[in-house]
């Protein structure tokens, strides 16, 4: 495919990613809504357990993103046969990584949670959730290999199909297993975890079937599963390694942020979990465009269109900003009604309104910064994106800790540290792209 600068091309690649992210985030929202009906402890614990899981999952996601960038470059070069080799070897690597993380988590998660959590109730519920949720890690990692392939070759519509299936399976099982409807066991927070595991397994099966029946396997040299070649793993890791660490740092900062908030009280944690869920909904179009940005940039460089990279990133940033404005306006007008989906407690709803307004403002900076940052990743200069992430994280968490623990500031003030994080991310990424040093990178 020849990637152009048109808005139409950008949208064609991006909108299926939007839909896939929408389906995935609906799962998180439904989990949060259902558990909000169970209790504040379960609501807060699902955030902690979920973030612990995501901090492991993000390593596989990072490896998949690195593979995606390589696939995009080879797709732009029309070197299609190399693509299948990358996909097959990414599956090898992700299976081994998943097994290692699974067994490590089974042994250390209890000690880690006990060390970082102040509330015994939150600890017990988080452990109950994580003990089941971790079984889905292997399925999630395999899904990342397929995701890398379909985004890299810009056949993104299949992501929407798979994510829709996941959402249907997860929501149905949430309703049955959390509350014990229609004769199913009432499992509470454990039911939410089990529903997610089964949904991820169903996605793997669907990806395999859709790839076999809808993709030209010979064109991409796909599913040949040759003898393991460590040099190919090294090629992928040269790009993906920094992304894996960068994503881990990013989610670790998010996890640490929630740990800081947990020290300020169970109610603040419950409110922050509601905000986290809303944040994920709001940022669906931004992350969809961000993922498309890295693939478009990688394809363009593969085609030798380096001069078109910055104008294209600028166009995608405009689309991202416009896409988020509607969410901001609608949420501001209907803020009480939206929060009431998560809890029926009027005092908790009232308490959430202040920090909600804060993140609505943050979204304007978020919409532009994430696109520029993903543009850096798309150039395959992933070491630079890692450095930028670390600088932003250090500034962000230092300020959050000072405001929450030292100054005992309000929850609104603590959440305002997001302004610093995304401003730093955007400014440093833009500066790097303007230097033009990324044009010398060869992969």
C-alpha positions in Angstrom: 0.0 0.0 0.0 1.2 3.5 -0.8 0.6 5.7 2.2 -0.4 9.3 1.2 -0.8 12.5 3.1 -4.6 12.6 2.6 -7.0 12.8 5.5 -9.0 10.1 3.8 -6.0 7.7 4.0 -5.4 8.6 7.6 -9.0 7.9 8.5 -9.1 4.6 6.5 -6.3 3.2 8.6 -7.4 4.7 11.9 -11.1 4.1 12.2 -10.9 0.3 12.6 -8.4 0.8 15.3 -10.9 3.3 16.9 -13.5 0.6 16.8 -11.2 -2.1 18.3 -10.2 0.2 21.1 -13.8 1.2 21.7 -14.8 -2.5 22.1 -11.8 -3.1 24.4 -12.6 -0.1 26.5 -16.3 -0.9 26.7 -15.1 -4.1 28.5 -13.2 -2.0 31.1 -16.1 0.4 31.5 -18.6 -2.4 32.0 -16.3 -4.0 34.6 -16.1 -0.8 36.5 -19.9 -0.1 36.3 -20.8 -3.6 37.5 -18.2 -3.6 40.3 -19.3 -0.1 41.3 -22.6 -1.8 42.2 -20.8 -4.4 44.3 -18.9 -1.9 46.5 -16.3 0.8 46.7 -13.7 -1.8 47.9 -14.2 -3.9 44.8 -14.2 -0.8 42.6 -10.8 0.4 43.9 -9.3 -3.1 44.0 -10.2 -3.7 40.4 -8.1 -0.6 39.5 -5.1 -1.9 41.5 -5.3 -5.5 40.3 -6.0 -4.3 36.7 -3.1 -2.0 36.7 -0.8 -4.7 38.1 -1.9 -7.0 35.2 -1.5 -4.2 32.6 2.0 -3.5 33.9 2.9 -7.1 32.7 0.7 -7.0 29.6 2.4 -3.8 28.4 5.7 -5.7 27.9 4.0 -7.9 25.3 2.2 -4.8 23.9 5.6 -3.1 23.5 7.1 -6.0 21.7 4.1 -6.1 19.4 4.4 -2.4 18.7 8.1 -2.9 17.8 7.1 -5.7 15.5 4.4 -3.5 14.0 6.9 -0.8 13.2 9.2 -3.3 11.4 6.3 -4.8 9.5 5.2 -1.3 8.5 8.7 -0.6 7.2 8.8 -3.8 5.2 5.3 -3.3 3.9 6.4 0.2 2.6 9.4 -1.4 1.0 7.1 -4.2 -0.5 9.3 -6.8 1.1 6.3 -8.9 2.0 8.0 -12.2 2.6 10.0 -10.9 5.6 6.7 -9.9 7.3 5.6 -13.5 8.1 9.0 -14.2 9.6 8.6 -11.3 12.0 5.1 -12.4 13.0 6.1 -16.1 13.6 9.1 -15.1 15.6 7.1 -12.6 17.6 4.8 -15.4 18.6 7.8 -17.5 19.7 9.1 -14.7 21.9 5.7 -13.7 23.3 4.8 -17.2 24.3 8.1 -17.6 26.3 7.7 -14.1 27.8 4.1 -14.8 28.8 5.1 -18.1 30.6 7.9 -16.4 32.5 5.7 -13.5 33.7 2.9 -15.9 34.6 5.0 -18.0 36.9 6.8 -15.0 38.4 3.5 -13.3 39.2 2.1 -16.4 40.8 5.0 -16.3 43.3 5.5 -12.6 44.0 2.2 -10.8 43.4 1.0 -11.3 47.0 4.2 -9.9 48.6 4.2 -6.9 46.2 0.5 -6.1 46.8 0.9 -6.4 50.6 4.0 -4.2 50.5 2.4 -1.3 48.5 -1.2 -1.3 49.8 -2.3 0.3 53.0 -5.8 -1.1 53.1 -6.2 -4.8 54.0 -9.6 -4.9 52.3 -8.1 -3.5 49.0 -5.3 -6.0 49.3 -7.5 -9.0 49.6 -9.8 -8.0 46.8 -6.9 -7.1 44.5 -5.3 -10.5 45.1 -8.5 -12.3 44.4 -8.9 -10.4 41.1 -5.2 -10.9 40.0 -5.0 -14.6 40.8 -7.6 -15.3 38.1 -6.8 -12.4 35.7 -3.2 -13.5 35.2 -4.3 -16.6 33.4 -5.3 -14.4 30.4 -1.8 -13.1 29.9 -0.8 -15.8 27.4 -3.9 -15.2 25.2 -3.4 -11.5 25.4 0.3 -11.8 24.2 -0.7 -13.9 21.2 -3.3 -11.3 20.3 -0.5 -8.7 20.3 1.3 -10.6 17.5 -1.8 -10.6 15.3 -2.5 -7.0 16.1 1.1 -6.1 15.0 0.6 -7.9 11.7 -2.8 -6.3 10.8 -1.8 -2.7 11.8 1.6 -3.1 10.1 0.1 -4.1 6.8 -2.7 -1.5 7.3 -5.5 -4.2 7.2 -6.9 -2.8 10.4 -10.6 -3.7 9.9 -10.0 -7.2 11.3 -9.1 -5.6 14.7 -12.6 -4.2 15.0 -14.2 -7.6 14.4 -12.0 -9.3 17.0 -12.5 -6.6 19.6 -16.2 -6.7 19.1 -16.3 -10.4 19.8 -14.2 -9.9 22.9 -16.6 -7.2 24.2 -19.7 -9.4 23.6 -18.1 -12.4 25.4 -16.8 -10.3 28.3 -19.9 -8.2 28.9 -22.1 -11.3 28.8 -19.9 -13.2 31.2 -19.6 -10.2 33.5 -23.4 -10.1 33.9 -23.6 -13.8 34.6 -20.5 -14.2 36.8 -20.3 -11.0 38.9 -23.9 -11.2 40.1 -24.6 -14.9 39.7 -27.5 -14.4 37.2 -29.3 -17.3 35.4 -27.9 -19.9 37.8 -24.2 -19.0 37.4 -22.1 -18.7 40.6 -22.0 -15.2 42.2 -18.2 -14.6 42.0 -18.1 -10.8 42.5 -14.7 -9.3 41.5 -13.3 -12.8 40.6 -16.1 -13.1 38.1 -15.0 -9.9 36.3 -11.4 -11.4 36.1 -12.6 -14.8 34.7 -14.8 -13.1 32.1 -11.8 -11.1 30.8 -9.7 -14.3 30.5 -12.3 -16.1 28.5 -12.8 -13.1 26.3 -9.1 -13.0 25.5 -9.1 -16.7 24.6 -12.0 -16.2 22.2 -10.1 -13.4 20.5 -7.1 -15.7 19.9 -9.3 -18.3 18.2 -11.0 -15.7 16.1 -7.7 -14.2 15.0 -6.4 -17.6 13.9 -9.5 -18.4 11.9 -9.8 -15.0 10.2 -6.1 -15.1 9.3 -6.3 -18.6 7.8 -9.4 -17.9 5.7 -8.9 -14.2 4.8 -5.2 -13.5 4.4 -2.9 -14.6 1.6 -0.5 -16.6 3.8 2.0 -17.3 0.9 2.3 -13.6 0.1 3.4 -12.8 3.6 5.2 -16.1 4.3 2.9 -16.4 7.3 2.4 -19.3 9.7 5.5 -21.1 8.4 6.9 -21.3 11.9 10.5 -22.0 10.9 13.3 -23.0 13.3 13.9 -20.3 15.9 16.4 -17.8 14.6 17.8 -15.7 17.4 19.1 -13.1 15.0 15.6 -12.3 13.9 14.5 -12.0 17.6 17.4 -9.6 18.0 16.3 -7.5 15.0 12.9 -7.1 16.6 14.3 -6.4 20.0 16.5 -3.7 18.6 13.4 -1.8 17.9 10.9 -3.3 20.4 13.2 -3.5 23.5 13.2 0.2 24.1 9.4 0.4 23.4 8.8 -2.5 25.9 10.7 -0.7 28.6 9.1 2.7 27.6 5.6 1.2 27.9 6.5 -0.5 31.1 7.8 2.8 32.5 4.6 4.5 31.3 2.2 2.0 33.0 4.5 1.9 36.0 4.1 5.6 36.4 0.3 5.2 36.1 0.4 2.3 38.7 2.6 4.4 41.0 0.2 7.4 40.6 -2.6 5.2 41.8 -0.4 3.9 44.7 0.1 7.5 45.7 -3.6 8.2 45.6 -4.3 5.0 47.6 -2.3 6.5 50.5 -4.8 9.4 50.6 -7.8 7.2 51.2 -10.2 4.5 49.8 -12.7 7.1 48.5 -10.0 9.0 46.5 -9.0 5.6 45.0 -12.6 4.8 44.1 -13.0 8.2 42.5 -9.7 7.8 40.6 -10.9 4.4 39.2 -14.0 6.1 37.8 -11.8 8.8 36.3 -9.4 6.1 34.9 -12.4 4.4 33.2 -13.6 7.7 31.7 -10.1 8.6 30.7 -9.9 5.4 28.7 -13.1 6.1 26.9 -12.1 9.7 26.1 -8.8 8.7 24.7 -10.0 6.0 22.3 -9.7 8.1 19.2 -6.4 9.6 20.3 -4.8 6.2 20.9 -6.3 4.9 17.7 -4.7 7.7 15.8 -1.5 7.3 17.7 -1.2 3.7 16.7 -2.0 4.6 13.1 0.6 7.4 13.3 3.5 5.0 14.1 2.5 2.7 11.2 2.0 5.5 8.7 5.3 7.1 9.6 7.1 3.7 9.3 5.4 2.9 5.9 6.3 6.4 4.6 10.0 6.1 5.6 10.0 2.6 3.9 8.7 4.3 0.7 11.4 7.0 1.0 8.9 9.8 1.8 10.7 11.3 4.8 9.8 14.9 3.8 6.1 14.0 4.2 6.4 12.7 7.7 6.1 16.0 9.7 3.2 17.4 7.6 1.4 14.0 8.0 1.9 14.1 11.8 0.5 17.7 11.8 -2.6 16.5 10.0 -3.2 13.6 12.3 -2.8 16.0 15.3 -5.6 18.1 13.9 -7.9 15.1 13.5 -7.0 14.0 17.0 -7.8 17.4 18.5 -11.1 17.7 16.7 -12.1 14.1 17.7 -11.7 14.8 21.4 -13.6 18.1 21.5 -16.9 16.4 21.2 -16.2 14.1 24.1 -15.1 17.1 26.2 -18.3 19.2 25.5 -20.7 16.3 25.9 -19.1 15.2 29.2 -19.1 18.7 30.6 -22.8 19.1 29.9 -23.9 15.7 31.2 -21.2 15.2 33.9 -23.5 14.1 36.7 -25.4 11.7 34.5 -22.2 10.1 33.1 -20.7 9.6 36.6 -24.0 8.1 37.8 -23.4 5.2 35.5 -20.5 4.1 37.8 -22.1 4.7 41.1 -25.5 5.5 42.6 -24.0 7.2 45.7 -24.7 11.0 45.4 -21.8 12.0 47.6 -19.4 10.0 45.5 -20.7 11.5 42.3 -20.4 15.0 43.8 -16.8 14.2 44.9 -15.9 13.1 41.4 -17.0 16.2 39.6 -14.0 18.4 40.5 -11.3 16.0 39.2 -13.4 15.2 36.2 -13.2 18.8 35.0 -9.4 18.7 35.5 -9.0 15.7 33.1 -11.3 17.3 30.5 -8.7 20.1 30.3 -5.8 17.7 30.1 -7.3 16.0 27.1 -6.6 19.0 24.9 -2.9 18.6 25.5 -3.1 14.8 25.4 -4.7 14.8 22.0 -1.7 16.5 20.3 1.2 15.2 22.5 0.4 11.5 21.9 0.3 11.9 18.2 3.7 13.6 18.1 5.1 11.1 20.5 3.9 8.2 18.4 5.5 9.9 15.4 8.9 9.5 17.2 8.2 5.8 17.7 7.3 5.4 14.1 10.7 6.6 13.0 12.1 3.5 14.9 14.2 5.8 17.1 12.7 4.0 20.1 15.6 4.8 22.4 14.7 8.5 22.1 11.0 7.8 22.9 12.1 5.9 26.0 14.3 8.9 27.2 11.4 11.3 26.6 9.0 9.0 28.6 11.4 8.7 31.5 11.9 12.5 31.8 8.2 13.1 31.7 7.5 10.4 34.3 10.1 11.7 36.8 8.7 15.2 36.7 5.1 13.9 36.9 5.5 11.5 39.8 7.7 13.9 41.8 5.0 16.5 41.6 2.2 14.1 42.3 4.0 12.7 45.4 4.7 16.2 46.7 1.1 17.3 46.3 -0.5 14.1 47.6 1.8 13.1 50.5 3.8 16.2 51.5 1.2 18.9 50.8 -2.0 16.7 51.3 -3.6 18.5 48.4 -7.1 17.9 47.1 -7.8 15.1 44.6 -8.3 17.7 41.9 -4.9 19.2 42.4 -3.2 15.7 42.4 -4.9 14.9 39.1 -3.7 18.2 37.6 -0.2 16.8 37.5 -1.3 15.2 34.2 -0.8 18.6 32.6 2.9 18.5 33.3 3.3 14.9 32.0 1.7 15.4 28.6 3.2 18.9 28.1 6.6 17.4 28.6 5.9 14.5 26.3 4.7 16.7 23.5 7.4 19.4 23.7 10.3 17.0 23.8 8.9 14.8 21.0 8.3 17.8 18.8 11.8 19.1 19.4 13.3 15.8 18.4 11.3 15.5 15.2 12.3 19.0 14.2 16.0 18.1 14.5 15.7 15.7 11.6 18.1 13.2 13.2 15.6 10.4 12.8 16.1 10.4 9.0 19.5 8.6 9.5 17.9 5.6 11.3 18.2 2.3 9.3 16.4 -0.9 10.4 
